Amino acid sequence: MTIFTKRYYVFLPGLGLFLALSVLLSIMIGPVFVSPVSIIRLWLEWISFGLIPSGVSDMQRTIVFDIRMPRVVLAALVGGGLAVSGAAMQGLFRNPMAEPYVLGMSAGAAAGASFAIVLGAGAIFGIFAVPALAFIGAVVTIFFVYSISRTDGRVPTETLLLSGIAAGFFLQAIVSFLKLIASMETLREVVLWLMGSFSGATWGSAGLASGPVVLGTLILIWLSYELNALQFGDETAMHLGMEVETVKRIILIAVALITAVSVSVSGIIGFVGLVIPHIARLSAGADHRIQLPVAAFSGGIFLVIADTLARTINRPMEIPIGIITASVGAPYFIYLLRRRKKAISWW
Amino acid sequence: MGIIGQNGAGKTTLLKILTGVKRPLTGTVILDGNCLDTLSRKKIAAIMAVVPQNTFIPPLFTVEDVVGIGRYSRRNNRFTESFVDRIAIDNAMKRTGCIRFRDKIISELSGGERQEVLIARALAQEPKVLLLDEPTANLDIMHQIKIMSLVKKIIQKSGFTAIMVIHDLNLAARFCNRLLLLHDGCMLAEGCTAEVLTEHNIDTAYNVKCSIQFNSVVNAVQVTVVGCTDSNLNNCLNFDKG
């Protein structure tokens, strides 16, 4: 069955358009309203290296390019990346509750970031301390979880899951301890970081994140046929001709890349990796070759809108985006469960 | 060829070793002249296809999806189906008869129909050898005969070899040309059906006394279990002892 059906050709570009519109809308909205025309003119000026003048004020240019665009772009990237990772994890573990953080990466990043914040590494190592330690925490955790799950050259998915849960608990304990010994200010900083935010986005962080996230996403989409075959079980996949352990490893590395980078630049944003894949599967089918691209676009749209809400609902204060995604994600997920119970458990 | 033996004699283990899922403690498996561990999974799949026993199949997939995944090792393009793939899938479904319910989802099928789909999936791989793990387990007598006849017909028509782990000695006797009798992890007997199925062999392998008669209706020997080695059925049931 080919995936390039009419549906594919209509649905995906449609989603892409929707994403572009959400991005535009998000850049427009803020304490200073920037008209869409101005934004497009600014883009044209940027693309044409200044040959097509935008005629837009410097203030607006700064707002669009230095303040809003980095965070919107980052939100789209992280949203898409986490959604695709979630879909891959659900396919890999054949479990509808799986999501990118299920192997303890969020807890590892939390531990790393808390460490950095509470022990004042920022003063010594500068502003990169927190993201760097968060990244290291996430990567070390998944590496550790993978290594202890290895038996006889194989890494059974059930063992991975359990090891991840155990590691998560342990790391949460470390985070709690760090919160305990923290001063009031650093405590608040830790808590805010944990809830996730795009407010600190710069072209530096967006640029740095884009490479790994896009690469990871492309790898996962490439492996979506493998994910289809894995639904039949590891042994059957082997019989069908797949090098199962190699494929698993690549999928996990891609997910780790996307997740660790995302978490280090924007904190722990939940529900995107869990709910968006289900929505994608319900609207586009369980064939991963379609589900993953749909999830990527949907995740991007979701997080761009969530970020817009995060900075406008309670102006001038920003609500951490993790709260928005959870508040919207959880009820919608319950609603989905009640309506389409069968489709949530597709296996 | 049928692989027969008691529970725990090592039939499934042997199958796992043959397909490369498990490594043998000693010795090597040679497939088409090459050592199994030197071959990539894709190459193995191009020669050997496995029909597993009562395995889990994602219930929401359609028959066509399941048969289609059998092309994994043969596909050139992972996102679209080539003409060759399409033909192979359709042929596989036609030969097993499951083409008549190609759009049904797996959860709606009976046990016998599921087996047909699994065999079709193996056929879509275009292998030279078919390995089946107790394909008739949990099937009613009609479907048992149907599946066994199907496999026999397939190998006769295509020149495949089929190696089947089977529990039912009489089905094995009827449909297999050669048998491999395992006992305690070792090979007890190997050869033509009539050679292997002797009262002595079955006594050693299964600890039962039996009577073997030729049944001209099905043109094969048939095994009838008479009793345990004690030749007294009551002594087989150890409930009253200790």
Interface residues (C-beta under 8 A of the other chain):
Chain A: M1 T2 I3 F4 Y225 N228 A229 Q231 F232 G233 E235 T236 M238 H239 L240 G241 M242 E243 V244 A286 D287 R289 K342 A343 W346 W347
Chain B: T19 G20 V21 S40 R41 K42 I44 A45 A46 M48 A49 V50 P52 T55 F56 I57 P58 P59 L60 F61 E64 D65 V66 G68 I69 G70 Y72 S73 R78 F79 T80 E81 Q125
